[in-house]
Structures are given as structure tokens and as C-alpha cells.
């Protein structure tokens, strides 16, 4: 018997409309954040590729990968789990969020100490120089900023995340990299990264203090902190695994290819990660709404919200993936001539991002309804990815393929694993709530085909007109795709995303605490 056999009503139509408006408002901020991040990420890739080179970029990428994974562990799942904690009426909100920040600080100290003691984990294929050993100290800034932004999102302040992660962070690293290149080409990128994370922390804490202020009569209790950490361990593991599926490919490459090839792959990964930001940025606003519906046992509403947001994300991602993938050679060539060889990896990575969307939105509900099952499905997904990627890498090396063909193998393994993972998680959620959970629609194929034909026409232009492929072909593809999906794919509920109306209430407290 499913959970929905007990209660499966969508509830108050007014409340449902408010939820849709809240999701749409978050989506609009999300799209703005994507555009701002896109505008800031390209200058960084140009500076890193042209001024530092693929070899230095590859070393930087592998170090940052390990540091950010450690920071993900240090949040202990509170990026999504904090909404559930705040839903409890038992304690003041400021006490809960400061407990969360203290737990995150302690966890950051533990993981950063581990990396300082074993710095080779960050630099597996290069020497450790200068202050490289102290790079893990930036984990404090990353993890605390993530939890602070999650607390702001509970108050429906998605703008805080947009400002910190889409404006301050990417622009800070771009500007700092342009300056530090005159100080040290070896260490400039890593120093720039530290500057950007500290700047993002400051941008995160300012709105946090505006919403919650300083704690009043707060007394941290060791047992309560332990309970918070223990309760979030399954979610922390699921978050780490989901994050790891996006980084395992690059980590494996560190053992199979040179830093130069890893640097080229990193650039492809950065282009492909732009669509990923669309779905991850929905999590702060989707989580509190799902948590409340779960607490009120409105499981049909959960299915509807997951399907709705999933379609919004996929619709945007397909268009962006086509716009990035079809003129991929031209875009990679902008970073530097040697980066063109990473186009194959770019295509597989874009496919992986599109197929992963249903998994991410389904997981947003599964973490409240079935944490254990969600964790095992995540473990199965990353396990399959590791097996496929490793097998493909070994086969490619035995066949003596070119190095960048070898580098594309983990991207292919990632795409296959994420597609299967999305199907499994969508099916699991549908069984639990007793309602259909589906984000894919036939209109996506029609709009994608129209944009694909348009893009193919521009890629057929002579090499000397490659500038026109980017200047005119890319926006034309987006316009064609947008027109078709709007006309035949978007219904009244979908168009709420583009309708500016009254803002939802700044804070709605749950009356019950969901028990996964």
C-alpha cells in the first residue's frame, strides 16, 4: 500500500495557486541567475584558458573538485534538510539556523584538517607548492555560505542565492584571475578561487543577518547538535553522491590523462554545468513547499509540483543544451585553439545534464518521503557511473585512442548512469505518492528538432564565418526553440513562470513535522 492510499488530496486551490506562484517567482529569479552566471563564467574561462593554459587549469580543476566535495560533506545535508528543521514549531527559527551553522563549522574543521594532513588528495598528478596545503581552509567559507543561503531560501529570498552565487562569486573569480596572473601563473587561479569564495560568503551572510539577526538566548547543546547531524546523515550522503556524480568523471581522468587533457575537459564541464544551475537553483524554493505538503499529507500536490518544475527545467535545459552543443567547436575554440578537442566530451555532458533533471526534482520529494530508498538509488546510480566510466577508460586505452577520445569516456558513462537514475527515482516517487510523476512531453522533441535544424544550417557555414555561427546562429536557435515550445508545449500553468504577480508570503511555518 502506498502512502497515498491514506491521504492523496491536493487540498486548498488557493494554497495551490500560492505554491505555483512561489515556484514561478523562484523560477524567474533562477533564470536571471543563470543569465548572470553565464555572463560572468565566460570571462573566467577566457582568462583561464588564454592566460593560464590548459595544464594549469587542469591542476586547478582537480584541486577545487576535492575541496568542493569536502565542503559538500561539511554541510551535512543542511542545504535541503534545513527547511524541514525550520518547519518545526518547537524552537525559534534563529536558534535552529545557528545550530545548523555551528554543526557546519565543526564538520568543516574536521574535513579541512583531513585535507591539510593529506594534500596529495587535491593534487594527484602534480607537485604540492607553496601554500597549496592551506587551500582546504576555504571549506569553511563554502559550507557556511551554503547553509546561510538555505536559511534565506526558507524565507523565499532566492535573490540572496542569485546575488552570491551568480553575481559575486563568478565575477570575483574572473576579476581576481585577471589580476593574479601578473603575480603567479602557477598559483593565480587557486588564489582567485579563495577570493571568490570569501566574497560569496560575505554576500551570503548579509541577507542572512537581515532575516535572522543575531541569536537571542541561544545556547548550543551538544546532544541537540548531534541529533541534528545524525538526522541529516542520509540526506548528507545523498547530496554528496548526487554532487559526486557530476565530479567523478573529472576525478577519474586525473589518473588516466595529463593535466592538460583534464583542463580541456574542465572547460567542457563548465559549459555543460550552466544548464545544471537551472535545476539546482530551484531546490531552495521547491524544498520548503514540498516539505509543507508532505507534512499536510497532500501527496498529489507533491507529484504535481515535481512534474511542473521538472518540465520547466527540462524545457529550458533542452534549448540551452542545443544552443551550446551544436556550435560546440566554435564555443570551445573561443577559450583557446587546443580546447576544440573537448567538443565530444561537451556533447555527452550536455546530454547527461538534460537526462538528470527528473532525478533531481524527484529527489527533492524523496528526501522527505523515503530518505533511505533515495540514498540507495543514489548509490546505485554513482556505482553504475563508476563501473561504466572505468570500463570505458580501460577499453579506450587498450584501443590506443587519442587522449581526448579517452577523456570523453567518463562523460558517456555519466550520461547513461544519470538517465537510468532519473527513471528509477521518478518511478519510486510515483509509487510512493500514488500519482503519475512525469516531466517529459512530446513538445520537447518537436521544439528540439526545430532548433536542431536551425543550428545545423548555421554550422554548415564556411570556417571563416564561424563568428556568424555564434553571433547569429546561437540566438536564432534559442528564438526558434522558444517560439515552438511556447506555442505547443506551454499550458496556462506553465506560463505562470512568466507572469509577474503578487509575491507569496515571506514565511509559512509548518504545523507538523514530516516523518520520512
Residue pairs with C-beta under 8 A, 6 or more apart in sequence:
2 431
2 432
2 433
2 434
3 297
3 299
3 369
3 432
3 433
3 434
4 299
4 300
4 432
4 433
4 434
4 435
5 434
6 297
7 297
7 298
7 299
8 299
8 300
8 433
8 434
8 435
9 298
9 300
10 16
10 298
10 300
10 301
10 304
11 293
11 296
11 298
11 301
16 301
16 304
18 504
18 505
19 289
19 293
19 301
19 305
19 504
20 308
20 493
20 496
21 496
21 501
21 502
21 503
21 504
22 156
22 285
22 289
22 504
23 282
23 285
23 286
23 289
23 305
23 308
23 309
24 496
24 497
24 498
24 499
25 156
25 158
25 285
25 503
25 504
26 156
26 158
26 281
26 282
26 284
26 285
26 286
27 282
27 285
27 309
27 312
27 497
28 497
28 498
28 500
29 158
29 159
29 161
29 162
29 281
30 158
30 162
30 278
30 281
30 282
31 278
31 316
32 162
32 166
33 161
33 162
33 165
33 166
33 277
33 281
34 166
34 274
34 277
34 278
34 281
34 316
36 162
36 166
36 167
36 170
37 165
37 166
37 170
37 274
37 277
38 274
40 166
40 167
40 170
40 171
40 174
41 170
41 270
41 274
42 334
43 174
44 170
44 173
44 174
44 177
45 267
45 270
45 271
45 335
46 334
46 335
47 174
47 177
47 178
47 181
48 56
48 57
48 60
48 177
48 189
48 267
48 335
49 57
49 267
49 335
49 336
49 339
50 335
50 336
51 177
51 178
51 181
51 185
52 60
52 177
52 181
52 185
52 188
52 189
53 185
53 260
53 263
53 336
54 259
54 260
54 261
54 263
54 264
54 267
54 336
54 338
54 339
55 258
55 259
55 260
55 263
56 185
56 186
56 189
56 259
56 263
57 189
57 263
57 266
57 267
58 258
58 259
58 260
58 261
58 262
58 263
58 264
58 265
58 266
59 123
59 125
59 126
59 259
59 262
59 263
60 189
60 190
60 193
60 263
60 266
61 250
61 262
61 263
61 265
61 266
61 269
62 122
62 123
62 124
62 125
62 250
62 251
62 254
62 259
62 262
63 122
63 123
63 132
63 135
63 190
64 190
64 193
65 247
65 250
65 251
66 115
66 121
66 122
66 251
67 115
67 122
67 135
67 136
67 138
67 139
67 142
68 142
68 243
68 247
69 240
69 243
69 244
69 247
70 111
70 112
70 114
70 115
70 136
70 139
71 108
71 111
71 138
71 139
71 142
71 143
71 146
72 143
72 239
72 240
72 243
73 107
73 111
73 236
73 240
74 104
74 107
74 108
74 110
74 111
74 112
74 139
74 142
74 143
75 104
75 107
75 143
75 146
75 147
75 236
75 239
76 103
76 104
76 107
76 228
76 229
76 232
76 233
76 236
77 232
77 233
77 234
77 235
77 236
77 237
77 238
77 239
78 85
78 100
78 103
78 104
78 146
78 147
78 150
78 232
79 146
79 147
79 149
79 150
79 239
79 283
80 150
80 235
80 239
80 283
80 287
80 364
80 367
81 231
81 232
81 235
81 236
81 367
82 96
82 97
82 100
82 147
82 150
82 151
82 154
83 150
83 153
83 154
83 287
83 288
83 291
84 291
84 368
84 513
84 514
85 96
85 100
85 228
86 93
86 96
86 97
86 151
86 154
86 288
86 509
87 288
87 291
87 292
87 295
87 509
87 510
87 513
87 514
88 96
88 510
88 513
89 509
89 510
89 511
92 216
93 154
93 212
94 212
94 213
94 214
94 215
94 216
94 218
95 215
95 218
97 147
97 148
97 151
97 208
97 212
98 212
98 215
98 218
98 220
99 220
99 224
99 225
99 228
100 147
100 151
100 228
101 144
101 147
101 148
102 220
102 225
103 225
103 228
103 229
104 143
104 144
104 146
104 147
105 140
105 144
106 225
107 143
107 229
108 139
108 140
108 143
108 144
109 140
111 136
111 139
112 136
112 137
112 139
112 140
113 136
114 136
115 121
115 122
115 135
115 136
115 139
116 133
116 134
116 136
116 137
119 128
119 132
119 133
119 135
120 128
122 132
122 135
122 136
123 132
124 254
124 255
125 254
125 255
125 258
125 259
125 262
126 259
129 186
129 187
130 187
131 187
132 187
132 190
135 190
135 194
138 193
138 194
138 197
138 198
141 197
141 198
141 200
141 201
142 197
142 200
142 201
144 201
144 204
144 205
145 164
145 197
145 200
145 201
145 204
145 205
148 204
148 205
148 208
149 160
149 161
149 164
149 165
149 204
149 208
149 284
150 284
151 208
151 211
151 212
152 160
152 161
152 204
152 207
152 208
152 211
152 284
153 160
153 161
153 284
153 285
153 287
153 288
154 284
154 288
154 507
155 211
155 506
155 507
156 285
156 288
156 503
156 504
156 505
156 506
156 507
157 207
157 211
157 506
158 281
158 284
158 285
159 207
160 203
160 204
160 207
160 208
161 281
161 284
162 281
163 203
163 207
164 200
164 203
164 204
165 200
165 281
166 277
167 203
168 196
168 199
168 200
168 202
168 203
169 196
169 197
169 199
169 200
169 203
170 196
172 192
172 195
172 196
172 199
172 200
173 192
173 193
173 195
173 196
176 191
176 192
176 195
176 196
177 188
177 189
177 192
179 192
180 187
180 188
180 189
180 191
180 192
181 188
183 191
184 191
234 371
234 372
234 374
234 375
235 367
235 371
237 375
237 378
238 363
238 367
238 371
238 374
238 375
238 378
241 375
241 378
241 379
241 381
241 382
242 360
242 363
242 378
244 382
245 356
245 381
245 382
245 385
245 414
245 417
245 418
245 421
246 273
246 276
246 414
248 382
248 385
248 386
248 389
248 410
248 414
249 265
249 269
249 385
249 389
249 410
249 411
249 413
249 414
250 262
250 265
250 266
250 269
250 410
252 386
252 389
252 390
252 393
252 410
253 261
253 262
253 265
253 407
253 410
254 262
256 393
256 397
256 406
257 265
257 403
257 406
257 407
258 403
260 338
261 403
261 404
261 406
261 407
262 407
264 338
264 339
264 341
264 342
264 345
264 404
264 407
265 342
265 345
265 407
265 411
267 332
267 335
267 339
267 342
268 332
268 339
268 342
268 343
268 345
268 346
268 349
268 411
269 345
269 349
271 324
271 328
271 331
271 332
271 346
271 349
272 324
272 346
272 349
272 350
272 352
272 353
273 353
274 320
274 324
275 316
275 317
275 320
275 321
275 324
275 350
275 353
275 354
276 353
276 356
278 313
278 316
278 317
278 320
279 313
279 317
279 356
279 357
279 360
279 361
280 360
282 309
282 312
282 313
282 361
282 364
283 360
283 364
286 305
286 309
286 361
286 364
287 364
288 508
289 305
290 302
290 305
290 306
290 364
290 365
290 368
291 368
291 510
291 514
292 508
292 510
293 299
293 301
293 302
293 305
294 302
294 365
294 368
294 369
294 514
295 510
295 511
295 512
295 513
295 514
296 510
296 511
296 512
299 432
299 433
299 434
299 435
300 433
300 434
300 435
302 365
302 369
302 433
303 429
303 430
303 433
303 435
303 436
303 437
304 435
306 361
306 362
306 364
306 365
306 429
306 437
306 439
307 436
307 437
307 438
307 439
308 493
308 494
309 361
310 357
310 358
310 361
310 362
310 437
310 438
310 439
311 439
311 440
311 441
311 494
312 494
312 497
313 357
313 360
313 361
313 439
314 354
314 357
314 358
314 439
314 440
314 444
315 444
315 447
315 485
315 489
315 490
315 494
317 353
317 354
317 357
318 354
318 444
318 447
318 448
318 481
319 447
319 448
319 451
319 477
319 478
319 481
319 482
319 485
320 478
321 350
321 351
321 353
321 354
322 448
322 451
322 452
322 455
322 477
322 481
323 451
323 455
323 474
323 477
323 478
323 481
324 331
324 346
324 350
325 346
325 347
325 350
326 452
326 455
326 456
326 458
326 459
326 473
326 477
327 455
327 458
327 459
327 469
327 470
327 473
327 474
328 343
328 346
328 347
329 340
329 343
330 466
330 469
330 470
331 470
332 339
332 340
332 342
332 343
332 346
333 339
333 340
333 466
334 470
341 402
341 404
342 404
342 407
342 408
344 404
344 405
344 408
344 411
345 404
345 407
345 408
345 411
348 408
348 411
348 412
348 414
348 415
349 411
349 414
349 415
351 415
352 411
352 414
352 415
352 418
352 419
355 415
355 418
355 419
355 422
356 418
356 421
356 422
357 422
357 439
358 422
358 423
358 425
358 426
358 439
358 440
359 381
359 418
359 421
359 422
359 425
359 426
361 439
362 422
362 425
362 426
362 428
362 429
362 437
363 374
363 378
363 425
365 429
365 433
366 373
366 374
366 377
366 425
366 428
366 429
366 432
367 374
367 516
368 514
368 516
369 429
369 432
369 433
369 514
369 516
370 428
370 432
370 516
371 516
372 516
373 428
374 425
374 428
377 421
377 424
377 425
377 428
378 421
380 421
380 424
381 417
381 418
381 420
381 421
381 424
382 417
384 416
384 417
384 420
384 421
385 413
385 414
385 416
385 417
385 418
387 413
388 412
388 413
388 416
388 417
389 409
389 410
389 413
389 414
390 413
391 413
392 409
392 410
392 412
392 413
393 406
393 409
393 410
395 409
396 405
396 406
396 409
397 406
426 437
426 438
426 439
429 437
430 436
430 437
441 489
443 484
443 485
443 488
443 489
444 485
444 489
446 484
446 488
446 489
447 481
447 484
447 485
447 488
447 489
448 481
450 480
450 481
450 484
451 477
451 478
451 480
451 481
451 484
454 473
454 476
454 477
454 480
455 473
455 477
457 473
458 468
458 469
458 472
458 473
458 476
458 477
459 469
459 473
461 468
461 469
461 473
